[in-house]
Amino acid sequence: MVSGNSHKWILHVLFWITIYFIYIAQRIFMVEEDGIAQSISPDLLLKLFVHLLAVGLTSYVICLKVLPLLLEKKNWLTGSLYLLVSVYLIGVINRIAVIYLLEPLLGIHKEKESLFEIATDIPVLIQHYIIGNIADALPFIIFYLILDRQMVLRKQVETEQQKKEAELIALKSQLNPHFLFNTLNNIYSLSLQQSPLAAVCIEKLSFILDYVLYRCTDKYVSLQKEIELIGNYMELGEIRYGNRLKPYFTHSTDNSYTIAPLLLLTIVENMLKHSAGGVNGQIHFLVDIKAANNRLELVAENSFDKSSPEGQGIGLTNLQKQLDLLYPGRYTFDMKADNGIFSTNLSIDLT
């Protein structure tokens, strides 16, 4: 498998090979003043290669050193000085390579300038080396900026995704113990009464926990399975509270939809906690789920103790956060308390 860094360097190598062949193609179609096309010779290929090395060095110095100073650190003075000194030194090195290495290889024998003369002949350096190196480096600088920008955006997306996943895991870790605690509390109450229904509750709880812990680890699960989970949970509530709780549960779907796990159960769990656990007498408990045309609509109503200082607990707060992460801009979630009835309306775009 090719790593990210290897992939990046492969792109760089391919880029410079492409530029080298572009240089060669330019010479093929270039016509001299006498009207004769320039021939491609080993000498020309060597000259182009030396020039390419100088352009490459200029490109990487500008991209890796100068641009970060100018764009990221906003250090204009240091960046500008670094640019001037760098292109000057590269120009000097380029001219030294031409005079002391390239010309002897090409059989050109003439009096060589001293290193001091090369370093101080600023007009020649600017006209024949510095300007050309910078101009030919521009395509790579543009290529680098585009590639770098794509990498930054990809890292931002990956970081954001990791942040969302970590936050969802944290929210689920709060949800599951909350659900387990409430259900075990129900079974404990039945055990104190020595009710045979405690064994039935334990059996139903085992099915629910199997689903919660092992069957809903994916990001999205079957909506039908979630509806079955809610039905089982309501049966546990009926066993616990007897004739006081007669939930009215209706549901319909026109297709096989998927949904983020445990979102709907959070609402039902919250309803049972704040109605059956805090209201004396008959409990109003209604849940209606409809899924049609790629949209889920949940309407829920439950009695609640108006004098209770608890409000609606952390369950719905966690639900709101999960909806923001999983369905941003694709849901509406409204809650209303009126005359002892707490209403919840949830609508989710399932596309």
N, C-alpha and C positions, 0 to 999 in steps of 0.2 A: 504494500500500500504506500502511495506517495504522500508524504507529510505535507502540511501547509507551507512550511518554509521551502521544501524541495520544489513544490509546485510554483512558488513565487520565483525562485531562481531559474527554473525552466522557462518561465515567461520572459524573464530578463534576457536570458541567452538567446531565445528565439527572436526577441525584439532587435538585439544588436546584429544578429545574422541577417535579419530582414533589412536593417539600415545599410549594412555592408553591401548587399546586393542592389539596393537602391542607388548607392554611390556608383557601383559598376554600371548599372543601367543608364544613369545620367551620362556617364562618359561614352557609352556606346552611341547614344543619340546626340552627343555634343559634336558640333562641327567647328573646326578651326577656322581662323580668319581666311585661310587660303581655300576654303571650301571642302577640305578633306576631313572625313570623319576620323576621330581619334581612335587609334587601335588599342585593344586591351592587351597589355604585356605584363610579364611578371614584375617589371619595375613599377608599373602603374598600380598593380595590386598591392605591392609592398607599401607604396606611398599612401594609398587609401587606408591600409591597415594601421599605419602609424598615426594617421590623422584620426582614425576611429578611436584609437586608444586615448588620444588627447581629449576627444569629444566625450568619451565615456567617463574619463576622470573628472572632467568639468561637470558633467551631468550629476554624478553621484555626490560631488562636493556640494553642489547647489541644493540638491534634494535632501541630502542627509544632514547637512550642517547649516547651510544658509537659510533655507526656508523655515526650519523649526525656530530659528532665532527670530525671523521676521514675522511669521504667522502665529506661532504658539506662544512664544515668550514676549512678543511685541518689543523686542530689543532692536530697534531700528539702527542705532549707531553701531553696535557690535556686529550686527548682521551685515550692514553695508561694508564695514571695514574688512570683515571676514571674506566677503565676496571679492572686493578689490584685490586683497592680498592673494587670495586663492587663484583667481584667474591670471594674475601676474606671474605667480610661481609656476603654474601649469604651462603658461606661455613660454617661460624661460626653459623649463624642462623639455618642452616640445621642440624648441629651437636647438637646444643642445643635442637632442636625439637625432634631429635631422642632420646637423653639421658633423657630428662625431660618429654617428652610427649609420644613418640611412645613406648619406652621400658616398661614403667609402664602399658600402655594399653595392651601390649602383655604379661604381667605377668613376665617380666624379671626384677628381683630385684638384683642389684649389687651396689657396691659403686660408687657413681656419681662423675664425675670430676667437679671441680669448674669451674665457668665461666672463670676465669683467665687461668686455665689449658687448657680449650677448645680453648681459643683465641690464646694461645701461642704455641699450638702443631701444628706447621706449616706442618711437614711431613704428619701427619694423615689427616689434612685438604686437602692438595694437592692430596694425593693418593686416598682418599676415597670419597671426595666430589667435590673439584674444577674441577679436570680433568673430572670426570664423568658428572658433570653438564654442562660443556662447550661442551663436545663431544655430549651429547644427545640434546643439544640446537641447534646444527648445522642444523638438518632438518628444524626446525622452521625458523632459520635465512635465509636459502635458500628460503623457502616458503614465508617469509615476503618480501624479496628482489624482488622476482618475482611478488608478489601481488602489492607491492608498485610501481614497475616499470610500471605495467599495468595501475595503477591509474594515474601515472604521464603522461604517453602517452595519456590516455583518456582525461585528463584535457587539455593537449596541443592541442589535436584535437578539443575539444570543444571550447577552447579559440580562436584557429585559425578560426573556423567556425563562431563564434560570431564576430570576427574581420572582416571577409569577408562580413558577412551580414550587419554589420554596415557601412562598406565602400560602399557596393552596394546601400544601402538606401541613403547615402550621395550623391552618384553619380546620382541616379535617381532624388533626390530633386533638383539637379542642372539642369538635363535634362528637366524635365517637365515644370518649369517656362520658360526655354529658348525656348522651343517649343511653349508654350502659348503666350509668348511675340511676337514672330515672326508672328504668325497667327493673333493675335489681331492687330498687326501693318498693316497687309494686309487689314483687314476689316476696320480699321480706314481710310486707304487711299481711299477705295471705298466709305465710308460714306461721306468723304469730296467732292467726285465727285457726291454725291447723286445718286449713281448707284443702280438700283434694285437688282444687283447681291450681294449687301451686305447682304440682307436677306437670299439668297441662301448660302452664305458663313457661316453665323451664324448657319444655319441648319446643314451644313456639319461639322462645328466645334463642334457642340453639340454631334454629333455621335462620332467624334474623341476623344473628352474629356471624353465621357462616357467609351470609350475603355481604354484610357490612365489611367484614375483614378480608374475605377472599374473592368475592364475586364482583366487587365494584372497584377494583384497583385501576381500571382503565380510565382514561380521561372522560369518555362518554360510554354510557351503558344503555341497554334497552329500556325504553319508557315503560313498556308493559311490565318488566321486572320491577321497576320502581313502584308502579301502581300495586303490584302484588305485595311488595314490602309494606306499603302503607296499610293495605288491608289486614295483614298479619299484625301490624302494630296496633291498629284499632281494636282488633279482637282481644289483644292483651289488655287494652284499656277497658273494654267491656267486662272482662273477667274481674278486673280489679274493682271497678266501681259499681258493678251490678246494674240494677234497674235505674240508677241515677243517670247513667250514660247510655244513650241509645243513638250512636252516631248515624248520620245520614250521609252516606258516601256514594256518589255517582261518578261514573267515568265513561268516556267514549273516545275512540281514536279512529281516524280514517286511513291510517297507514302505519307502517312499522318505523317509529321514530326513535332517535337516541337523544339522551340528555345527560348532563353532568350528574354524577351519582350523589344521592342523599340530599339534594336541594329541596325536593318536595317533602321528604320526611322531616326535615328541620322545621317546616311550618307546622306539620301535624303534631310533632313532638312538643313544640312550643304551646300549641293549642291545648293539648292534654294537660300539660303541667300547670297552666295558668287558669284552666277552667275547672277540671275535675279536682285539682288539688286545692283550689281556693274558693270554690262556690258551694254553698249548701243547697240541698234540694236538687230538682231536676236540672240537667245541664243541656244547654243548647250547643250542638256540635254538628256542623255541616261542612262537607268538603265536596266540591264539584270540580272535576278535571276534564277538560275537553282539549283534544289535539286534532286540528283540522287545517288543511291548507298551509302546512309547515309552520303552524303557530300553536303554542300551548297557552291555554287560559286556565288559571286556577282561581277559584273563588272559595274562600273559607270564612266561616263565622263561628265564634265560640263565646260562651258566657265567660265573664271574668269578674273578679272581686274589685269593685271600684275603689274600695278603701285600701287596697293593697299597695304598699310603697314600692314593690319590686318592679313594676312596669312589666315589660314583656321579655326581660332577660337577655342573655348574650347570644341566644340562638339566632334570632333574627338579625342581630348586628353582624354576626359571622356570615349569615346568608347574603346580606347586602354586599359584603366585601367579596364573596365568591362570585356573585353575579357581575360585579364590576370587572373582575379578572377574566371570567369565562365568556361573558356576553356583553362586552362594552358597546353601548349604543344600540343594543338589540333587545332590550327588555324594559318593562315598566314594573315597578313594585310599590304598591300603595298600601298603607295601613291606616285604619281609622277606628277610634273608640267612641261609641255613642250609646248612652243609656244601658250600660252593662253588657254591651255586645262589642266584641273586638272583631273587625273585618279585615281580611287580607286579600288583596287582588294582585296576582302575578301573571304577567304576560311575557312570553319569550319567543323570539324568532328562532325557529329550529333549523333554518336553512344553513 
